Amino acid sequence: MSFSDTKGTLKRALILAVPMMIQNGITNAVGLVDHIMVGSLGTEAMTAVSIVGQLIFVFALALFGGLSGPGIFTAQFYGQGSTEGVRESTRMKAIISALVTAAGIAVLFAGKDLLFGLYLQGESAEIDSSLTLSHASDYLHIMLIGLPAMAVTQIYSSSLRETGDSVKPMAAGILSVVTDIIFNYLLIYGNFGFPQLGVRGAAIATVIARYLEMSALLLWVYLRRKKHPFIKGLWSTLRVPKELRRKIIIKTIPILCNEFLWAAGLAALTQCYSTRGLSVVAGINISNVLCNLFNVVFVALGHSVGILAGQYLGAGKFEQAKKESFTLTIFTAFLCVGLSGGLIALSGAFPLLYDTNEEVRLLAAGFITITALFFPVQGILNTLYFTLRAGGKTLITFVFDSVFSWSVTVPTALVLSMLTDLPVLTVYAIVQSVDIIKIFIGTIMIKKGIWITNLTNEVS
């Protein structure tokens, strides 16, 4: 590939990725501010919000997985030029998201005590577990109200991105996070005559922001529906051709299971570490807030790789899809090296923003540093995953991602946390290093081209 070709590849990827980076970056930046605001209420409040955040994250990734199956077809139909195909795949998103949202609300509401208990097993002299549990319950009950709005927003924003427009979702996201931070300021502390609601105020602010984001996105999309032809007649029916429906379900089930199990795997890892004490949970939560602010870069690039690869596959440009995915994987790896340096530079100062004890701050600094060192590994894995998924090889990505996590990563963390006296930071570093194995596996699969498939030809 020539320099001009490489430059063109990066330009196309960045046109898609930069708005996603901005949106997710602002969202995470506001999440950081929210976390600090809640943290000012005490370590118990901060830990409670973080535990609920882990559970909502599992739901969000299950929703993402449910929409990703149809999304593979949306990108390929767009590359093929089939507007009706885009409509039909978007309708499937609505059906799947309704089922996932209903199931998510039911499970989180009915099983909250059991789920919270998984994180509150360790002891800490300075953290009240019963108060943490009370805050977590209050926060979750309100957050559940916002899940339907999250689902509707994701249906539209995902289809817009897969058809080449990531600006409208970005704009709606920015409006949402500005609203969130304003209402957090008003409702957590009771400023300007508003009630002082603490943790409940943080949840109410998030719910208001999610419904505003949904409303703004719907308004902008339908005002500019001429620019997005698939919007016309989108909901005139929910009918999806039987063969396409069957194909989408076959591709979606492994992705949905993968995203759910992968997110559950992350939650399980935190639970393993939590056996070393609630201070460890608090330290990991502080680390995650900062690291998530930086990882939006490689997450957005991974999404753009998947969308571009899918469009090329739909257009029958198989070799170009393969070349550009490798180019973007290398670019992502180099970018992550720079991100690692930035994270390490902030690792000591960032925990000082929290009103917590010195043990939590030291642990947080250690977790940030270790996560930063493995950023290039995570960046490469992210692009490999989305490349494999672009061709619809969802069973392969299921094995590559969540099966590996539950058969290797989680057991490693469990054994080291429960059966050894190794310091928790050492355990964390060993667990992070396990993912290096996946790079070799993923690279071999990409080179062999086993992921290359034009799904639109199979249903046309």
C-alpha positions as CSV (number, residue, x, y, z in Angstrom):
1,M,0.0,0.0,0.0
2,S,1.4,3.4,-1.0
3,F,1.8,6.4,1.2
4,S,-1.2,8.1,-0.5
5,D,-3.3,5.0,0.0
6,T,-2.3,4.9,3.7
7,K,-3.2,8.6,4.1
8,G,-6.5,8.0,2.4
9,T,-7.3,5.1,4.7
10,L,-6.5,7.1,7.8
11,K,-8.6,10.0,6.6
12,R,-11.6,7.9,6.0
13,A,-11.3,6.2,9.4
14,L,-10.8,9.5,11.2
15,I,-13.8,11.1,9.6
16,L,-15.9,8.4,11.2
17,A,-13.8,8.0,14.4
18,V,-13.2,11.7,15.5
19,P,-16.9,12.5,16.1
20,M,-17.2,9.3,18.1
21,M,-14.0,10.2,20.0
22,I,-15.4,13.7,20.8
23,Q,-18.8,12.4,21.9
24,N,-17.4,9.5,24.0
25,G,-14.5,11.7,25.3
26,I,-17.0,14.4,26.5
27,T,-19.2,11.8,28.0
28,N,-16.4,10.2,29.9
29,A,-15.0,13.6,30.9
30,V,-18.4,14.4,32.4
31,G,-18.5,11.0,34.0
32,L,-15.2,11.9,35.5
33,V,-16.6,15.2,36.9
34,D,-19.7,13.3,38.1
35,H,-17.5,10.7,39.8
36,I,-15.6,13.4,41.6
37,M,-18.8,15.2,42.6
38,V,-20.3,12.0,44.0
39,G,-16.9,11.2,45.5
40,S,-17.1,14.4,47.6
41,L,-20.1,12.7,49.4
42,G,-17.7,10.0,50.7
43,T,-16.1,6.8,49.6
44,E,-19.3,4.8,50.2
45,A,-21.3,7.0,47.7
46,M,-18.5,6.8,45.1
47,T,-18.2,3.0,45.5
48,A,-22.0,2.6,45.2
49,V,-22.3,4.6,42.0
50,S,-19.3,2.7,40.6
51,I,-20.9,-0.7,41.4
52,V,-24.1,0.2,39.7
53,G,-22.1,1.7,36.8
54,Q,-20.5,-1.8,36.4
55,L,-24.0,-3.4,36.2
56,I,-25.4,-0.8,33.8
57,F,-22.2,-1.3,31.7
58,V,-23.1,-5.0,31.4
59,F,-26.6,-4.0,30.1
60,A,-25.1,-1.4,27.7
61,L,-22.8,-3.9,26.2
62,A,-25.6,-6.5,25.9
63,L,-27.6,-3.8,24.1
64,F,-24.6,-3.0,21.9
65,G,-24.2,-6.6,21.1
66,G,-27.8,-7.0,20.2
67,L,-27.6,-4.0,17.8
68,S,-24.2,-5.1,16.4
69,G,-25.6,-8.1,14.6
70,P,-28.1,-6.1,12.5
71,G,-25.4,-3.4,12.3
72,I,-23.1,-5.7,10.3
73,F,-25.8,-6.0,7.7
74,T,-26.6,-2.2,7.8
75,A,-23.0,-1.3,6.9
76,Q,-22.9,-3.9,4.1
77,F,-26.3,-2.9,2.7
78,Y,-25.1,0.7,2.7
79,G,-21.9,-0.3,0.9
80,Q,-24.1,-2.2,-1.6
81,G,-26.4,0.8,-2.1
82,S,-29.6,-1.0,-0.7
83,T,-31.7,1.6,1.2
84,E,-34.4,-1.0,1.8
85,G,-31.8,-3.3,3.3
86,V,-30.7,-0.6,5.7
87,R,-34.4,-0.1,6.7
88,E,-35.0,-3.8,7.3
89,S,-31.8,-4.2,9.4
90,T,-32.7,-1.1,11.5
91,R,-36.2,-2.6,12.2
92,M,-34.5,-5.7,13.5
93,K,-32.5,-3.4,15.8
94,A,-35.7,-2.1,17.3
95,I,-37.1,-5.6,17.9
96,I,-33.9,-6.9,19.5
97,S,-33.3,-3.7,21.7
98,A,-36.9,-4.0,23.1
99,L,-36.3,-7.5,24.2
100,V,-32.8,-6.7,25.7
101,T,-34.1,-3.7,27.5
102,A,-37.1,-5.5,29.1
103,A,-34.8,-8.3,30.2
104,G,-32.2,-6.0,31.5
105,I,-34.6,-4.0,33.6
106,A,-36.2,-7.2,35.0
107,V,-32.8,-8.7,36.0
108,L,-31.3,-5.6,37.5
109,F,-34.5,-4.8,39.5
110,A,-35.1,-8.4,40.8
111,G,-31.5,-9.4,41.3
112,K,-30.0,-6.2,42.6
113,D,-29.3,-7.5,46.2
114,L,-27.5,-10.5,44.9
115,L,-25.5,-8.5,42.4
116,F,-24.5,-5.9,44.9
117,G,-23.4,-8.5,47.4
118,L,-20.9,-9.8,44.9
119,Y,-18.9,-6.6,45.3
120,L,-19.3,-6.1,49.0
121,Q,-17.6,-9.2,50.3
122,G,-14.2,-7.7,51.2
123,E,-13.7,-5.9,54.5
124,S,-12.4,-2.4,55.0
125,A,-12.1,-0.6,58.3
126,E,-12.8,2.8,56.7
127,I,-15.7,1.9,54.4
128,D,-19.3,1.1,55.6
129,S,-20.7,-1.7,53.4
130,S,-24.3,-1.3,54.6
131,L,-24.3,2.5,53.7
132,T,-22.7,1.6,50.3
133,L,-25.5,-0.9,49.7
134,S,-28.2,1.7,50.6
135,H,-26.7,4.2,48.2
136,A,-26.4,1.6,45.4
137,S,-30.0,0.6,45.7
138,D,-31.3,4.2,45.6
139,Y,-29.1,5.0,42.6
140,L,-30.1,1.9,40.6
141,H,-33.9,2.3,41.0
142,I,-33.7,5.7,39.3
143,M,-31.2,4.7,36.6
144,L,-33.5,1.9,35.4
145,I,-35.9,4.6,34.2
146,G,-33.3,5.8,31.7
147,L,-32.6,2.5,30.0
148,P,-35.4,2.7,27.3
149,A,-34.1,6.1,26.2
150,M,-30.6,4.6,25.9
151,A,-32.0,1.9,23.7
152,V,-33.8,4.2,21.3
153,T,-30.8,6.5,21.1
154,Q,-28.5,3.5,20.2
155,I,-30.9,2.3,17.5
156,Y,-30.7,5.5,15.6
157,S,-27.1,6.5,16.3
158,S,-25.7,3.1,15.3
159,S,-27.6,3.1,11.9
160,L,-26.4,6.7,11.3
161,R,-22.8,5.7,11.9
162,E,-23.1,2.6,9.7
163,T,-24.4,4.8,6.9
164,G,-21.5,7.3,7.3
165,D,-22.9,10.0,9.6
166,S,-21.3,10.1,13.1
167,V,-21.8,13.8,13.6
168,K,-25.5,13.8,14.6
169,P,-25.0,11.2,17.4
170,M,-22.0,13.3,18.5
171,A,-24.0,16.5,18.7
172,A,-26.8,14.8,20.7
173,G,-24.3,13.3,23.0
174,I,-22.7,16.6,23.7
175,L,-26.0,18.1,24.5
176,S,-26.7,15.2,26.8
177,V,-23.5,15.5,28.8
178,V,-23.8,19.2,29.2
179,T,-27.3,18.7,30.6
180,D,-26.0,15.9,32.9
181,I,-23.3,18.0,34.4
182,I,-25.6,20.9,35.0
183,F,-28.2,18.9,36.8
184,N,-25.6,17.0,38.7
185,Y,-24.4,20.3,40.1
186,L,-27.9,21.3,40.9
187,L,-29.3,18.1,42.3
188,I,-26.3,16.5,44.1
189,Y,-25.6,19.6,46.2
190,G,-29.0,21.4,46.1
191,N,-27.6,24.6,44.4
192,F,-29.9,27.5,43.2
193,G,-32.8,26.3,45.3
194,F,-32.9,22.7,44.0
195,P,-33.3,19.9,46.5
196,Q,-30.1,18.3,47.8
197,L,-30.5,14.7,46.7
198,G,-26.9,13.4,46.8
199,V,-26.6,10.1,45.0
200,R,-30.2,10.1,43.9
201,G,-29.7,13.5,42.4
202,A,-26.8,12.1,40.3
203,A,-29.1,9.4,39.0
204,I,-32.0,11.8,38.2
205,A,-29.5,14.1,36.3
206,T,-28.4,11.1,34.1
207,V,-32.0,10.1,33.3
208,I,-32.9,13.6,32.3
209,A,-29.8,13.8,30.1
210,R,-30.6,10.5,28.4
211,Y,-34.1,11.5,27.4
212,L,-32.9,14.8,26.2
213,E,-30.3,13.1,24.0
214,M,-32.9,10.8,22.6
215,S,-35.3,13.7,21.8
216,A,-32.6,15.8,20.2
217,L,-31.3,13.0,18.0
218,L,-34.9,12.1,16.8
219,L,-35.6,15.7,16.0
220,W,-32.4,16.3,14.1
221,V,-32.7,13.0,12.1
222,Y,-36.3,13.6,11.0
223,L,-35.7,17.3,10.2
224,R,-32.9,16.1,7.9
225,R,-34.5,12.9,6.7
226,K,-33.8,13.7,3.0
227,K,-30.1,13.3,3.8
228,H,-30.9,9.8,5.3
229,P,-33.2,8.0,2.8
230,F,-33.7,5.0,5.0
231,I,-35.7,7.1,7.5
232,K,-38.6,7.5,5.0
233,G,-41.0,4.7,5.7
234,L,-38.7,3.2,8.3
235,W,-41.6,2.5,10.8
236,S,-44.4,2.0,8.3
237,T,-44.0,-1.7,9.2
238,L,-41.9,-3.8,11.5
239,R,-41.8,-6.6,8.9
240,V,-38.4,-8.0,8.1
241,P,-38.1,-10.7,5.3
242,K,-37.8,-14.2,6.8
243,E,-34.5,-15.0,5.3
244,L,-32.9,-11.8,6.4
245,R,-34.4,-12.1,9.8
246,R,-33.0,-15.6,10.1
247,K,-29.5,-14.5,9.0
248,I,-29.5,-11.5,11.4
249,I,-30.6,-13.7,14.4
250,I,-27.9,-16.2,13.6
251,K,-25.2,-13.5,13.5
252,T,-26.6,-11.6,16.5
253,I,-26.9,-14.3,19.1
254,P,-23.1,-14.9,19.3
255,I,-22.4,-11.1,19.4
256,L,-25.1,-10.5,22.1
257,C,-23.8,-13.4,24.2
258,N,-20.2,-12.2,23.6
259,E,-20.8,-8.6,24.7
260,F,-22.9,-9.7,27.7
261,L,-20.3,-12.3,28.8
262,W,-17.4,-10.0,28.1
263,A,-18.9,-7.2,30.2
264,A,-19.9,-9.8,32.8
265,G,-16.3,-11.0,32.7
266,L,-15.1,-7.5,33.5
267,A,-17.5,-7.3,36.4
268,A,-16.3,-10.7,37.5
269,L,-12.7,-9.5,37.5
270,T,-13.6,-6.6,39.7
271,Q,-15.4,-9.0,42.0
272,C,-12.2,-11.2,42.2
273,Y,-10.1,-8.2,43.1
274,S,-12.8,-7.0,45.6
275,T,-11.9,-10.1,47.8
276,R,-8.8,-8.1,48.8
277,G,-11.0,-5.4,50.3
278,L,-13.4,-2.5,49.4
279,S,-10.4,-0.2,49.2
280,V,-9.3,-2.2,46.1
281,V,-12.8,-1.7,44.5
282,A,-12.6,2.1,45.2
283,G,-9.1,2.2,43.7
284,I,-10.1,0.3,40.5
285,N,-13.1,2.6,40.1
286,I,-11.0,5.7,40.3
287,S,-8.6,4.2,37.8
288,N,-11.4,3.2,35.4
289,V,-12.8,6.8,35.3
290,L,-9.5,8.2,34.1
291,C,-8.5,5.3,31.8
292,N,-12.0,5.3,30.1
293,L,-11.4,8.9,29.2
294,F,-8.3,7.9,27.2
295,N,-9.5,4.6,25.7
296,V,-12.2,6.4,23.7
297,V,-9.5,6.9,21.1
298,F,-8.9,3.3,20.3
299,V,-12.5,2.3,20.9
300,A,-13.7,4.8,18.2
301,L,-11.0,3.7,15.8
302,G,-12.1,0.1,16.3
303,H,-15.7,1.0,15.4
304,S,-14.5,2.8,12.3
305,V,-12.5,-0.2,11.2
306,G,-15.6,-2.4,11.5
307,I,-17.8,0.1,9.6
308,L,-15.3,0.7,6.8
309,A,-14.5,-3.0,6.5
310,G,-18.2,-3.8,6.3
311,Q,-18.8,-1.3,3.6
312,Y,-15.9,-2.6,1.5
313,L,-17.1,-6.2,2.0
314,G,-20.7,-5.2,0.9
315,A,-19.2,-3.6,-2.2
316,G,-17.1,-6.7,-3.0
317,K,-13.8,-5.0,-2.3
318,F,-12.3,-7.8,-0.2
319,E,-8.6,-7.2,-0.6
320,Q,-9.0,-3.5,0.2
321,A,-10.9,-4.4,3.4
322,K,-8.1,-6.6,4.5
323,K,-5.3,-4.1,3.7
324,E,-7.0,-1.1,5.4
325,S,-7.8,-3.1,8.6
326,F,-4.1,-3.9,9.0
327,T,-3.1,-0.3,8.3
328,L,-5.5,1.0,11.0
329,T,-4.4,-1.7,13.5
330,I,-0.8,-0.5,13.2
331,F,-1.9,3.1,13.4
332,T,-3.9,2.4,16.6
333,A,-1.0,0.7,18.3
334,F,1.3,3.7,17.8
335,L,-1.4,6.0,19.0
336,C,-1.9,4.0,22.1
337,V,1.8,4.3,23.0
338,G,1.3,8.1,23.3
339,L,-1.9,7.6,25.3
340,S,0.1,5.4,27.7
341,G,2.5,8.2,28.4
342,G,-0.3,10.6,29.1
343,L,-1.9,8.2,31.6
344,I,1.3,7.4,33.4
345,A,2.0,11.2,33.8
346,L,-1.4,11.7,35.5
347,S,-1.4,8.5,37.6
348,G,-0.1,10.2,40.7
349,A,-2.0,13.4,40.6
350,F,-5.5,12.2,39.5
351,P,-6.4,10.2,42.7
352,L,-5.7,13.4,44.8
353,L,-8.9,14.9,43.4
354,Y,-10.9,12.4,45.5
355,D,-11.9,12.8,49.1
356,T,-10.7,9.3,50.1
357,N,-8.0,7.7,52.1
358,E,-4.3,7.3,51.2
359,E,-4.6,3.6,50.7
360,V,-7.2,4.0,48.0
361,R,-5.2,6.8,46.3
362,L,-2.0,4.6,46.1
363,L,-4.0,1.7,44.8
364,A,-5.6,3.9,42.2
365,A,-2.3,5.2,41.0
366,G,-1.0,1.7,40.6
367,F,-4.0,0.5,38.7
368,I,-3.8,3.5,36.3
369,T,-0.1,2.9,35.6
370,I,-0.5,-0.8,34.9
371,T,-3.6,-0.2,32.6
372,A,-1.6,2.4,30.8
373,L,1.3,0.0,30.1
374,F,-1.1,-2.4,28.4
375,F,-3.0,0.2,26.3
376,P,-1.3,-0.8,23.1
377,V,-2.3,-4.4,23.6
378,Q,-5.9,-3.3,24.2
379,G,-5.9,-1.0,21.1
380,I,-4.7,-3.8,18.8
381,L,-7.2,-6.3,20.2
382,N,-10.0,-3.8,19.7
383,T,-9.3,-3.4,16.0
384,L,-8.7,-7.1,15.5
385,Y,-12.1,-7.8,17.1
386,F,-14.0,-5.4,14.9
387,T,-12.3,-6.6,11.8
388,L,-13.3,-10.2,12.5
389,R,-16.8,-9.1,13.2
390,A,-17.2,-7.0,10.0
391,G,-17.5,-10.1,7.9
392,G,-20.2,-11.6,10.1
393,K,-17.9,-14.3,11.7
394,T,-19.6,-13.7,15.0
395,L,-19.0,-17.2,16.4
396,I,-15.3,-16.7,15.9
397,T,-15.4,-13.4,17.7
398,F,-17.4,-15.0,20.5
399,V,-14.6,-17.6,21.0
400,F,-11.9,-15.0,20.5
401,D,-13.4,-12.6,23.1
402,S,-15.7,-13.9,25.8
403,V,-14.8,-17.6,25.7
404,F,-11.1,-16.6,26.2
405,S,-12.1,-14.2,29.0
406,W,-14.1,-16.8,31.0
407,S,-11.8,-19.7,30.3
408,V,-8.4,-18.0,30.8
409,T,-8.6,-14.4,32.1
410,V,-11.2,-14.7,34.9
411,P,-9.9,-18.1,36.3
412,T,-6.4,-16.5,36.4
413,A,-7.7,-13.6,38.4
414,L,-9.7,-15.8,40.7
415,V,-6.9,-18.2,41.5
416,L,-4.3,-15.4,42.0
417,S,-6.7,-13.3,44.1
418,M,-8.1,-16.1,46.3
419,L,-5.2,-18.6,46.6
420,T,-2.1,-16.5,46.6
421,D,-0.6,-13.8,48.8
422,L,0.6,-11.8,45.8
423,P,0.0,-8.0,46.1
424,V,-3.2,-7.0,44.3
425,L,-1.3,-4.8,41.8
426,T,0.9,-7.7,40.9
427,V,-2.2,-9.9,40.3
428,Y,-3.7,-7.1,38.2
429,A,-0.6,-6.9,36.0
430,I,-0.5,-10.6,35.4
431,V,-4.1,-10.7,34.4
432,Q,-3.6,-7.8,32.0
433,S,-0.6,-9.6,30.4
434,V,-2.8,-12.7,29.5
435,D,-4.4,-10.7,26.7
436,I,-1.1,-10.7,24.7
437,I,-1.9,-14.3,23.7
438,K,-5.0,-13.0,21.9
439,I,-3.0,-10.7,19.7
440,F,-1.2,-13.7,18.1
441,I,-4.5,-15.6,17.7
442,G,-6.3,-12.6,16.1
443,T,-3.5,-11.7,13.7
444,I,-3.3,-15.2,12.3
445,M,-7.1,-15.2,11.7
446,I,-7.0,-11.9,10.0
447,K,-4.1,-12.9,7.7
448,K,-5.9,-16.1,6.7
449,G,-8.9,-14.0,5.6
450,I,-11.4,-16.4,7.2
451,W,-13.5,-13.3,8.2
452,I,-14.1,-12.1,4.6
453,T,-17.8,-12.5,3.6
454,N,-20.3,-10.5,1.7
455,L,-23.5,-11.1,3.7
456,T,-25.7,-9.0,1.5
457,N,-25.2,-11.5,-1.4
458,E,-26.4,-14.3,0.8
459,V,-29.7,-12.6,1.4
460,S,-30.3,-10.8,-1.9
